[in-house]
């Protein structure tokens, strides 16, 4: 019997819900994978339509969330959407009129008994044909293709009973802690957000990575990171394996991510701007990633932390000591709850790396030099200039940046293409 990687999960699962609205491209991509996922899990898929706008209103989330993104993040999200569509093998085109009104399509979905053929048809109309799913004629065509008589179905969709059912379902989504789509709920209690969390939804332990299809020798992988990010910690802890597997040349770019955020107009602590429900999910997601990857992790009591002295020390150290100091400092903060903003803690980490008292004093002295300070500022400024908006960010041979430790499979594919 398979063993679940996540504490609290049991395999096989008993139930799988997919909460969705038609206005999200990632929900569309999730819908193309949902039945196959349910089959692998040995459960019946329970489609759960909801009105995303109602959830956003309840969470005080902007209705056009994408318009709140900075240019660099918006461009990255667009590339990410296209990359996922190619990877999953499904056509996807962003409509010029996005977002379109979806309430009528959701009511039609309910009026036809949540027929998967209707769901697939509406998603295709929106994300492949770019048709207006608020148009009665478009919905009639979808219904006809799915084997339904359009007129009775459209009439049922307009009844007070169906309207109330959609409101009630949206209220249930809010009560369950849902803040976006697609959201998967396993066994009525385990909530996962995103089309990219299918391995977590399935719940099995991580399988050994297959050999890469090609070599990345002669190719360069740049990595922008800061000790203050848990996502950078999880990403950096996978670097050694990635470089060994691909043969890529690693170039590290430590930056002050708070300074980067300020320079591009982002909040210094983005997590603090999320709804309580999304904050809770991010915290749980970090725990899941640590369990999935087999990396020790616990959220520190001192957060946020000033990482600038640790970053300058990394730059001041000889090349041979940088990787041991980097890994020990990340673990000290994100696994051992040690305050890396404290210079005594940093001195202890240097001692763990094998430095004696004299070498530690020299390292601290060197870290305060003007050229070290200037190098850290220059790296941070360069990150902003190149479209970096968070850490970890990966750049292959100077190409467009890829953000997130959860996108390393894409980075490896780009390296070995």
Buried (B, 14 or more C-beta within 10 A) or exposed (E): EEEBBBEEBEBEBEBBBBBBBBBBBBBBBBBBBBBEBBEEBEBEBEBBBBBBBBBBEBBEBEEEEBEEBBEBBEBBBBBBBBBBBEEEEBEBBEBEEBBBBBBBBBBBBBBBEEBBBBBBBBBBBBBBBBBBBBBEEBBBBBBEBBEBEBEEBBEBBEEEEBBEBBEEBBBEBBEBBBBBBBBBBBBEEBBBBBBBBBBBBBBBBEEEEEEBEEEBEEBBBBBBBBBBBBBBBBBBBBBEEBBEBBBBBBEBBBBBBBBBBBBBEBEEEEEEEBBEBBBBBBEBBBBBBBBBBEBEBEEBEEBBBBBBBBBBBBBBBEEEBBBBBBBBBBBBBBBEEBBBBBEEBBBBBBEEBEBEEEBBEEBBEBBEEEEBBEBBEEBBBBBBEBBBBBBBBBBBBEEEBBBBBBBBEBBBBBBBE
